[in-house]
Amino acid sequence: MDAPGFAVKFIDHIVLRTGDVEKMMAFYKDVVGLKLERRTDAGLTQLRAGQCLLDIVPVGDRDQPGRNVEHFCFRVDPFDMDEIRARLSGAGAEIVKEGTGYGAEGRGPNIYFKDPDGNVVEFKGPSDGKLYSMAE
């Protein structure tokens, strides 16, 4: 198959379903530091995450229960592990793991935590710039 005539540049937005939009919005504003972008009459809440958006939508009566996302990652700068850990713990967010991992910019420090609905979120710090290559 030929390569497409387009290239993916970045994640545009992520959509999370929740039973408590206000609690989720407060967590992502107050703990994670995102800014409210807009709210619609249909129940969509959008928060600005750098060049991307995090959308929060209510779970409807006909929606199937369950999580739709394994985890998602926000690139964070500056990345101060102690400050991030203290902020998350202070908000009661469960820290799942921390260490280093590979991401879009290479390998670097990271920390995983759960939001109020149990979605796993990763904060990723600056990377070494060494990108994986299929040729290696």
C-alpha positions as CSV (number, residue, x, y, z in Angstrom):
1,M,0.0,0.0,0.0
2,D,1.3,3.5,-0.9
3,A,2.0,6.0,1.9
4,P,-0.9,8.4,2.5
5,G,-0.6,11.9,1.1
6,F,-0.8,13.4,4.6
7,A,1.1,13.1,7.9
8,V,-0.2,13.1,11.5
9,K,1.3,16.0,13.3
10,F,0.1,15.6,16.9
11,I,-2.8,14.4,19.0
12,D,-5.7,16.9,18.4
13,H,-7.9,15.8,21.3
14,I,-8.8,13.0,23.6
15,V,-12.4,12.3,24.7
16,L,-13.2,10.9,28.2
17,R,-16.6,9.7,29.3
18,T,-17.7,10.3,32.9
19,G,-20.6,10.1,35.2
20,D,-19.5,13.4,36.9
21,V,-18.4,16.1,34.5
22,E,-17.9,18.7,37.2
23,K,-15.6,16.5,39.3
24,M,-13.5,15.6,36.2
25,M,-13.3,19.2,35.0
26,A,-12.2,20.4,38.4
27,F,-9.5,17.7,38.6
28,Y,-8.1,18.5,35.2
29,K,-8.2,22.3,35.8
30,D,-7.1,22.4,39.4
31,V,-4.7,19.4,39.6
32,V,-3.4,19.0,36.1
33,G,-3.5,22.7,35.2
34,L,-5.6,22.7,32.0
35,K,-7.6,25.7,31.1
36,L,-11.3,25.6,30.3
37,E,-11.8,26.2,26.5
38,R,-15.5,25.9,26.2
39,R,-18.7,24.2,27.2
40,T,-21.6,23.3,24.9
41,D,-25.3,22.9,25.5
42,A,-25.0,19.2,24.5
43,G,-22.8,18.5,27.6
44,L,-19.3,18.7,26.0
45,T,-16.6,20.3,28.1
46,Q,-13.3,21.1,26.4
47,L,-10.1,21.9,28.3
48,R,-6.9,23.2,26.6
49,A,-3.8,21.1,27.0
50,G,-1.1,23.0,25.1
51,Q,-1.9,22.6,21.4
52,C,-4.4,19.8,22.2
53,L,-7.8,19.5,23.8
54,L,-9.1,17.1,26.4
55,D,-12.9,16.6,25.9
56,I,-15.1,15.4,28.8
57,V,-18.6,14.1,28.0
58,P,-21.3,12.7,30.2
59,V,-22.1,9.0,30.1
60,G,-25.6,8.7,28.6
61,D,-28.3,6.3,29.7
62,R,-27.7,4.2,26.6
63,D,-23.9,4.2,26.7
64,Q,-22.2,1.0,27.6
65,P,-20.2,1.1,30.9
66,G,-16.5,0.7,30.8
67,R,-13.3,2.6,30.1
68,N,-12.5,3.6,26.6
69,V,-8.8,4.4,27.1
70,E,-5.8,2.4,28.4
71,H,-3.9,5.6,29.2
72,F,-3.0,8.9,27.6
73,C,0.1,11.1,28.0
74,F,0.7,14.8,28.5
75,R,4.2,16.1,27.8
76,V,5.0,18.3,30.9
77,D,7.7,21.0,31.1
78,P,9.4,21.6,33.4
79,F,9.3,18.1,34.8
80,D,9.9,18.2,38.6
81,M,9.1,14.7,39.9
82,D,8.9,15.8,43.5
83,E,6.6,18.7,42.8
84,I,4.3,16.6,40.5
85,R,4.2,13.7,43.0
86,A,3.3,16.1,45.8
87,R,0.6,17.8,43.7
88,L,-1.0,14.5,42.7
89,S,-0.9,13.1,46.3
90,G,-2.3,16.3,47.7
91,A,-5.3,15.9,45.4
92,G,-5.8,12.3,46.4
93,A,-4.8,11.0,42.9
94,E,-3.5,7.4,43.0
95,I,0.1,7.2,41.6
96,V,0.3,4.0,39.6
97,K,4.0,4.0,38.7
98,E,6.9,6.3,37.9
99,G,10.3,6.0,36.2
100,T,11.3,6.4,32.6
101,G,9.6,5.5,29.4
102,Y,9.7,5.9,25.6
103,G,7.5,8.6,24.0
104,A,7.2,10.8,20.9
105,E,10.5,12.6,21.7
106,G,12.5,9.6,23.0
107,R,13.1,8.1,26.4
108,G,12.6,10.3,29.5
109,P,11.1,10.5,33.0
110,N,7.4,9.8,33.5
111,I,4.7,9.3,36.2
112,Y,1.4,7.5,35.8
113,F,-1.7,8.4,37.9
114,K,-5.4,7.9,38.0
115,D,-8.0,10.6,37.5
116,P,-11.3,10.7,39.5
117,D,-12.9,8.1,37.1
118,G,-9.9,5.8,37.2
119,N,-8.5,6.7,33.8
120,V,-4.7,6.3,33.8
121,V,-2.8,9.5,32.8
122,E,0.9,9.8,32.1
123,F,3.0,13.0,32.6
124,K,6.1,12.7,30.5
125,G,9.2,14.9,31.0
126,P,11.9,15.9,28.5
127,S,13.4,13.1,26.5
128,D,16.9,12.1,25.4
129,G,16.0,12.8,21.8
130,K,17.0,9.3,20.7
131,L,14.1,8.1,18.6
132,Y,13.5,4.5,17.7
133,S,14.1,3.6,14.1
134,M,12.9,0.5,12.3
135,A,16.3,0.5,10.5
136,E,18.1,-0.2,13.8
